[in-house]
Amino acid sequence: MKADSMGNADSGAVKANSAAKADFGMIGLGVMGQNLVLNLVDHGITVVAFDPWPEARERFFGGVVAREQTRAQREGQAHEQTQEQGQGQGQWQKEARGCAAILRANSINELVSSLQRPRRIMLMVKAGAPVDALLEQLTRVLESGDIIIDGGNSHFRDTQRRAEMLTAKGLHYLGVGVSGGEAGARYGPSLMAGGHSDAWRAVEPILNAIAARAEEVDGGKPCCGLLGPDGAGHFVKMVHNGIEYADMELIAEAYAVMRVAPGMGPEELSRVFYEWNQGDLNSYLIGITAEILDKQDHDTGRPMVDVVLDQAGQKGTGLWTVQEALALGVAVPTIAAAVFARNISSDRAARIATAARFGAEAGARVGAGAGVGVGAEIGAEAGTGSAAIAVNEIREALFASKICAYAQGLAMIRKAAAEYRWDTPLGEVAMVWQGGCIIRAHFLNLIKEAYDRRPDLENLILDPYFAAAIDEAQQSWRKVIAGAELAGIPVPAFSSALAYFDSYRCAHGPANLLQAQRDYFGAHTYERVDRPGVFHTDWHVTGKTVQSSRVDEKWGELKWASRACLISAEKQP
């Protein structure tokens, strides 16, 4: 029988489904969904799997599952040749046992009927309309107390809306941010949950089982946690991705400076990043950067990085982070700079035209690794010239900028938690990010400790450890940025991070002039340094000031009097 667009053919249950009830349901068998299924069954959790598209179901059950079973059998036979019968519990055994615990569903109804109650169903589908379409289908067949988990990159406001709608129907809804990519989904992701605590308790053992482990916390605590109600989990995942944008851009800028100024090639740079990954910059992103720079293109023999087009894509979560930061009134300039840098990279035709007009700039030389022209004037090592920059100084600048990027994201979560009454613990956020996710890094353990010491810490840069790290890096930080700017090497994320730090350490900034300007042209009022209250000055005519409670009642009269005087003056010859 032909299936509709949601795969709801009246096919009847497959034979495997009639013999057992599954612990967990998965809808969506793309890269992330299928790897999460395999992760679940590795941990002894019986899963019933479904995808709205028949082609996706066939790829999974006819390809992925079959390959896993064959591999498990092959590894099992090899294991039996080297181990006594009954000894050990190797990975092959878990996979063989797990693959047998995957049940197939060919419709929504079939999936629901195959699950134990309360039913726990995870959606791993594209955010937006596909989620709403599936929820409409599920609400028709689920019963009170059942739990739906959205593991996609949904916008947190959509999650808030859906949670309210499903709660009214007696259903539980969890928005769970999943980070770690394909490998993370398969072997241990970072899971950021938002929703009702009752629903969380029903799924916590399962999600804890498949999550990555923070080896530096409590002997390997799962990188998984409830971070607040409704949209809190997806909000934290959004900010995670915003920080990811910034972290990647900062690494790319460090690469560009070293590539252009000292003229270091990919192989040499790979060794630098490998070394950096052994110290305070230890992280997943630094590690893969070292591997990427060491890779050769099979077709040309050139460094792989040199055959990749300098045009970055994005999926929208970085943009969402910047938009929500603006709505909350939180400064995230380094995250914003990273988003804008990707936008500029995608406008390649304009970049080529501009380079032709203004001469060969730094960016045009990055791919060639040529340390020529103005970029070469920076120098390769400290002591080779008045503006020389050492590799270690670039490392210090990167670390200080990285601290500021994380500080921006965490400040944003802090503000959102207060705004939406989520009570999201920032130490717990740092713990959840320690393993599995893309921004996992050694120093997240130090961030957790910072917020454990002071849960009310206003900004990460005020923590003693991170404040000392910035103090130590300041001179190098400023030197690297100044040298890059003089050489024409764009470092917008480095520069914005330093400006963020300088703005916060400036106890008296120029905003007094801004506020006076706002009052001058728009009567937006201001506060004074010498006495409390809110004030407005008639800048145009009288020079008089109206205070506080009188502003509302007197401003209309003052406005029209001032306007009349201006009109009168304009009429004068």
C-alpha positions in Angstrom: 0.0 0.0 0.0 1.3 3.4 -0.9 2.4 5.5 2.1 1.5 9.2 2.6 4.2 11.9 3.2 4.5 10.9 6.8 4.9 7.2 6.1 1.6 6.2 7.6 0.8 3.2 5.4 -1.5 0.6 6.9 1.2 -2.0 6.7 0.6 -3.7 10.0 3.4 -4.4 12.5 6.5 -6.2 11.4 7.0 -9.6 13.1 9.7 -8.3 15.4 7.4 -5.8 16.9 4.8 -8.3 18.0 7.3 -10.1 20.2 8.7 -7.1 22.2 8.0 -3.6 23.4 10.7 -1.0 22.9 12.1 1.2 25.6 12.6 4.2 23.3 11.4 5.5 19.9 13.4 7.4 17.3 11.8 9.4 14.4 14.4 10.6 11.8 17.1 8.3 10.5 19.5 10.7 9.0 23.1 10.9 10.1 22.4 12.0 13.6 19.3 9.9 14.2 20.8 6.6 12.9 23.9 7.1 15.0 21.9 7.8 18.1 19.9 4.6 17.5 23.2 2.6 17.3 24.4 4.4 20.5 21.2 3.5 22.3 21.3 -0.1 21.5 25.0 -0.3 22.4 23.8 0.4 25.9 21.2 -2.3 25.9 18.2 0.0 25.1 15.6 -1.5 22.8 14.7 1.1 20.1 11.9 1.2 17.6 13.0 3.4 14.6 11.0 5.2 12.0 11.6 7.8 9.3 8.8 9.5 7.3 10.6 8.7 4.1 10.6 5.1 2.9 14.0 5.6 1.2 15.5 6.6 4.6 14.1 3.6 6.3 15.5 1.3 3.6 18.9 2.9 3.8 18.9 2.4 7.6 17.5 -1.1 7.9 18.8 -2.5 4.7 22.2 -0.9 4.9 23.3 0.5 8.3 21.8 -2.1 10.5 22.9 -4.9 8.2 26.5 -3.7 8.2 26.5 -3.3 11.9 25.3 -6.9 12.4 27.8 -8.3 9.9 30.6 -6.4 11.5 29.6 -7.5 15.0 29.4 -11.1 13.9 32.8 -10.8 12.2 34.4 -9.2 15.3 32.7 -11.8 17.5 34.2 -14.6 15.5 37.6 -13.1 15.8 37.1 -12.6 19.5 36.2 -16.2 20.0 39.5 -17.3 18.3 41.5 -15.3 20.8 39.4 -15.5 24.0 38.0 -18.3 26.0 34.3 -18.8 25.8 32.4 -16.5 28.2 35.4 -14.3 28.9 35.1 -10.5 28.5 32.4 -8.2 27.3 33.9 -6.6 24.3 32.5 -3.9 22.2 31.5 -6.4 19.5 29.3 -8.2 22.0 27.4 -5.0 22.9 26.9 -4.1 19.3 25.7 -7.6 18.4 23.3 -7.5 21.3 22.2 -4.0 20.4 21.5 -4.5 16.7 19.1 -7.3 17.6 17.2 -4.8 19.7 16.3 -2.4 16.9 12.7 -2.7 15.9 11.4 -1.4 12.6 8.3 0.8 12.3 6.7 1.7 8.9 4.3 4.3 10.3 3.7 6.6 13.3 0.9 4.3 14.6 3.2 1.3 14.4 6.0 3.1 16.3 3.6 4.2 19.0 2.1 0.8 19.4 5.6 -0.8 19.8 6.6 1.3 22.8 6.3 0.7 26.5 4.4 3.3 28.6 5.1 6.1 29.2 6.2 6.3 25.7 9.5 8.1 25.1 9.9 9.3 21.5 12.8 11.4 20.1 12.5 13.5 17.0 15.7 14.0 15.0 14.3 15.8 12.0 14.9 19.2 10.4 13.8 22.1 12.6 10.7 24.1 11.8 7.7 22.9 9.9 8.7 19.2 9.9 8.7 19.1 13.7 5.2 20.7 13.8 3.9 18.2 11.2 5.2 15.3 13.3 3.7 16.7 16.5 0.4 17.0 14.9 0.6 13.3 13.9 1.8 12.2 17.3 -0.8 14.1 19.4 -3.5 12.1 17.7 -2.2 8.8 18.9 -0.2 9.5 22.1 -1.8 9.4 25.6 -1.5 11.5 28.7 2.0 11.2 30.3 3.8 10.3 27.1 7.0 12.1 26.4 8.3 13.7 23.2 11.9 14.8 22.9 13.0 17.2 20.2 16.7 16.6 19.6 17.0 18.9 16.5 18.3 22.4 16.3 14.9 24.0 17.0 14.7 27.6 17.9 14.1 27.9 21.6 11.0 30.1 21.1 9.4 27.3 19.0 10.2 24.9 21.9 8.5 27.2 24.4 5.4 27.3 22.1 5.3 23.6 21.6 5.9 22.8 25.3 2.9 25.0 26.2 0.7 23.4 23.5 1.6 19.8 24.5 1.2 20.4 28.2 -2.3 21.5 27.5 -2.9 18.1 25.9 -1.4 16.2 28.9 1.8 15.4 27.1 5.4 16.1 28.1 7.8 17.9 25.8 11.6 18.1 26.2 13.8 20.3 24.0 17.2 18.7 24.0 20.2 20.2 22.2 22.5 17.5 20.8 26.0 18.4 20.0 29.0 16.4 18.7 28.2 15.7 15.1 28.1 12.2 13.7 30.9 10.8 16.0 29.3 12.4 19.0 25.9 10.9 18.3 27.4 7.5 17.8 29.7 7.3 20.8 28.6 10.0 23.2 27.1 13.5 22.5 26.6 16.5 24.8 22.9 16.7 25.7 21.4 20.0 26.8 17.8 19.4 28.0 15.0 21.8 28.8 11.5 20.8 30.0 9.5 19.7 33.0 11.4 17.8 35.7 8.9 14.9 35.7 9.6 14.2 32.0 13.3 14.6 32.6 13.3 11.9 35.4 11.6 9.5 33.0 14.3 9.9 30.3 17.4 10.8 32.4 18.7 7.2 32.8 18.6 6.6 29.0 20.1 10.0 28.1 22.8 9.6 30.7 23.7 6.2 29.3 24.4 7.5 25.8 26.0 10.8 26.7 29.7 11.6 26.7 31.6 11.6 29.9 33.3 14.6 31.6 36.4 12.6 32.7 37.6 15.5 34.9 34.4 15.8 36.8 33.3 13.3 39.5 35.0 10.4 37.9 33.3 10.7 34.5 30.0 12.5 35.0 27.6 12.3 32.0 27.7 15.4 29.8 23.9 15.6 30.1 21.6 17.7 32.2 18.3 19.5 32.7 19.2 23.2 32.3 15.7 24.6 33.0 12.1 24.4 31.7 10.7 24.6 28.2 13.2 26.2 25.8 16.3 26.4 28.2 18.0 23.4 26.6 17.7 24.6 23.0 18.7 28.1 24.1 21.9 26.7 25.6 22.6 24.7 22.5 22.1 27.9 20.4 24.6 29.7 22.5 27.0 26.7 22.3 26.8 27.1 18.5 27.4 30.8 18.7 30.5 30.2 20.8 31.5 27.6 18.3 31.4 30.2 15.5 33.6 32.5 17.6 36.1 29.8 18.5 36.5 28.6 14.9 36.9 32.2 13.7 39.6 32.9 16.3 41.5 29.8 15.3 41.2 30.7 11.7 42.6 34.2 12.4 45.5 32.8 14.3 46.2 30.5 11.3 46.0 33.5 9.0 48.4 35.6 10.9 51.0 32.8 11.1 50.4 31.8 7.5 50.8 35.3 6.1 53.2 37.1 8.5 55.9 34.5 9.2 55.0 32.7 6.0 54.5 29.3 7.8 53.2 26.4 5.6 50.5 24.0 6.6 52.9 21.3 7.7 54.7 23.6 10.1 51.4 25.1 11.3 50.2 21.6 12.0 53.0 21.0 14.4 52.2 24.4 16.1 48.6 23.4 16.7 49.6 19.9 17.9 51.9 21.6 20.5 49.1 24.1 21.5 46.8 21.2 22.0 49.0 19.9 24.8 48.6 23.0 26.9 45.9 25.5 28.1 44.4 25.6 24.5 43.6 21.8 24.6 40.3 21.4 22.8 38.5 19.4 20.1 38.8 22.3 17.7 42.5 22.9 18.2 43.0 19.1 17.8 41.2 18.8 14.5 42.9 21.9 13.2 46.3 20.2 13.6 44.9 17.1 11.8 43.5 19.2 8.9 46.7 21.1 8.4 48.6 17.8 8.2 46.4 16.3 5.5 47.4 16.1 1.9 45.0 16.2 -1.1 45.0 12.8 -2.7 44.4 14.3 -6.2 47.0 17.1 -6.3 49.4 16.3 -3.5 48.9 19.8 -2.2 48.0 20.6 1.4 44.3 19.8 1.8 43.6 23.2 3.3 44.9 24.9 0.2 42.4 23.2 -2.1 39.4 24.1 0.1 37.6 27.2 -1.2 37.7 30.1 1.3 33.9 30.5 1.5 32.3 29.4 4.8 28.7 28.2 5.2 26.4 28.5 8.2 23.1 27.0 9.3 21.6 29.8 11.3 22.3 29.1 14.9 25.1 31.7 15.0 22.7 34.3 13.6 20.1 33.3 16.1 22.6 33.8 18.9 23.4 37.4 17.8 19.7 38.2 17.3 18.7 37.0 20.7 21.7 38.8 22.3 20.4 42.0 20.8 16.9 41.3 22.1 18.3 40.6 25.6 20.6 43.6 25.6 23.8 41.5 26.0 27.0 42.3 24.2 28.4 39.3 22.1 30.7 41.2 19.7 33.1 38.3 19.1 30.3 35.9 18.2 28.8 38.6 16.0 32.2 39.2 14.3 32.4 35.5 13.6 29.0 35.5 11.9 29.8 38.6 9.9 33.2 37.1 8.9 31.3 34.1 7.4 29.0 36.5 5.6 32.0 38.3 4.0 33.7 35.1 3.1 30.6 34.1 1.1 30.7 37.3 -0.9 33.7 36.1 -2.8 33.1 38.0 -6.0 33.1 41.3 -4.1 36.3 40.3 -2.3 38.1 39.5 -5.5 36.9 42.8 -7.1 38.0 44.8 -4.0 41.4 43.1 -3.9 41.9 44.0 -7.6 41.1 47.7 -6.7 43.2 48.0 -3.6 46.0 45.6 -4.3 46.9 42.2 -3.1 45.8 42.0 0.5 46.7 39.6 3.2 43.7 37.3 2.6 44.8 36.7 -1.0 48.1 35.4 0.3 46.9 33.0 2.9 46.3 30.1 0.6 49.7 30.5 -1.0 51.5 30.7 2.3 53.6 33.6 1.0 55.1 35.9 3.6 55.6 38.8 1.2 54.7 42.4 1.0 53.5 44.3 4.0 52.6 41.1 5.9 56.3 40.0 5.9 57.2 43.1 7.8 55.7 41.6 11.0 58.5 39.1 11.2 58.4 35.4 12.1 59.9 35.4 15.5 60.4 37.8 18.4 63.5 39.8 18.0 63.6 39.8 14.2 62.3 43.3 13.8 60.6 46.1 15.7 57.1 44.7 14.9 58.1 41.1 15.2 55.4 38.7 16.5 56.3 35.3 18.1 54.2 32.3 17.7 53.8 32.1 21.5 52.4 35.6 21.4 49.7 34.5 18.9 48.9 31.6 21.2 48.4 34.0 24.2 46.2 36.3 22.0 44.1 33.3 21.0 43.6 32.2 24.6 42.6 35.6 25.8 40.2 36.1 22.9 38.8 32.6 23.6 38.1 33.5 27.2 36.2 36.6 26.1 34.1 34.7 23.6 33.0 32.1 26.2 32.4 35.0 28.7 30.0 36.6 26.2 28.1 33.4 25.6 27.8 32.6 29.3 26.7 36.1 30.1 24.0 35.7 27.6 22.7 32.5 29.2 22.8 34.2 32.6 20.7 37.0 31.3 18.2 34.7 29.5 17.9 32.6 32.7 16.8 35.7 34.6 14.6 36.9 31.8 12.7 33.6 31.4 13.0 32.3 35.0 15.0 29.3 34.0 17.5 29.3 36.9 20.1 27.7 34.6 23.3 26.9 36.6 26.3 28.1 34.5 28.6 25.6 36.2 26.3 22.8 35.0 26.4 24.3 31.5 30.2 24.1 31.5 30.1 20.5 32.7 27.7 19.5 30.0 30.0 21.1 27.4 33.1 19.3 28.7 32.6 16.2 26.5 31.0 15.2 23.3 30.2 18.7 22.0 32.2 20.7 19.4 33.5 23.3 21.8 34.7 20.7 24.4 37.9 21.9 25.9 40.1 21.4 28.9 39.5 24.9 30.3 35.7 24.2 30.6 36.6 22.4 33.8 38.1 25.6 35.0 35.0 27.5 34.0 32.8 25.0 35.9 35.0 25.6 39.0 34.7 29.3 38.6 30.9 29.2 38.7 30.9 26.6 41.4 32.9 29.0 43.5 30.7 32.0 42.6 27.3 31.0 41.0 26.5 34.7 40.9 29.7 35.6 39.0 28.7 38.5 36.7 31.3 37.8 34.0 33.9 35.1 33.5 36.7 37.6 33.1 36.3 38.5 36.8 37.2 35.0 38.0 40.7 35.1 39.5 42.1 32.4 37.2 40.8 33.9 34.0 41.6 37.5 35.1 45.2 36.4 35.7 45.3 34.7 32.3 44.2 37.9 30.6 46.6 39.9 32.6 49.4 37.7 31.4 48.3 37.8 27.8 47.5 41.5 27.4 50.7 42.7 26.0 50.9 39.9 23.4 47.2 40.3 22.6 47.6 43.9 21.8 50.8 43.4 19.8 49.3 40.7 17.6 46.2 42.7 16.8 48.2 45.9 16.1 50.7 44.0 13.9 47.9 42.2 12.0 46.1 45.5 11.4 49.2 47.2 10.1 49.9 44.3 7.8 46.3 44.3 6.5 45.4 40.9 7.9 41.7 40.9 9.0 41.3 39.8 12.6 37.8 40.9 13.4 37.2 38.3 16.2 40.6 39.0 17.9 39.9 42.8 17.7 36.3 42.5 19.0 37.4 40.3 21.9 39.9 42.9 22.9 37.4 45.7 22.5 35.0 43.8 24.7 37.6 43.4 27.4 38.6 47.1 27.2 35.0 48.2 27.3 34.4 46.3 30.5 37.6 47.6 32.2 36.7 51.2 31.3 34.9 52.4 34.4 34.0 55.7 32.7 33.2 55.4 29.0 31.9 57.8 26.4 28.2 56.8 26.7 27.6 60.1 28.5 27.9 61.9 25.2 25.7 59.3 23.5 23.0 59.8 26.1 23.2 63.6 25.7 22.9 63.2 22.0 19.8 61.0 22.4 18.2 63.6 24.7 19.1 66.4 22.3 17.4 64.9 19.2 14.8 62.7 20.8 14.2 63.8 24.4 15.1 60.3 25.6 16.2 61.7 29.0 19.4 60.9 31.0 20.6 60.4 34.5 23.2 62.7 36.3 26.4 61.9 38.1 25.7 64.5 40.9 22.2 63.6 42.0 19.5 60.9 41.5 16.6 61.1 39.1 15.8 61.2 35.4 16.3 64.5 33.5 15.6 66.2 30.2 17.3 69.4 29.0 15.8 71.8 26.5 18.9 71.9 24.4 17.4 73.9 21.5 16.1 77.1 23.2 15.8 77.6 26.9 18.6 75.3 28.2 16.3 74.4 31.1 16.3 71.0 32.7 13.2 69.1 33.8 13.6 66.4 36.5 12.1 63.0 37.2 8.4 63.0 38.0 8.0 66.3 36.2 9.3 64.9 32.9 6.0 63.2 31.9 3.7 66.0 32.9 5.9 68.9 31.7 7.6 67.4 28.6 4.6 67.9 26.3 4.4 71.6 27.3 8.1 72.1 27.0 8.2 70.2 23.6 5.6 72.4 22.0 7.1 75.6 23.5 10.5 74.7 22.1 9.0 73.8 18.7 7.2 77.1 18.6 10.4 78.9 19.3 12.2 77.0 16.6 9.5 77.7 14.0 9.6 81.4 14.9 13.3 81.5 14.6 13.2 79.8 11.2 10.7 82.4 9.9 13.1 85.2 10.8 14.9 86.8 7.8 
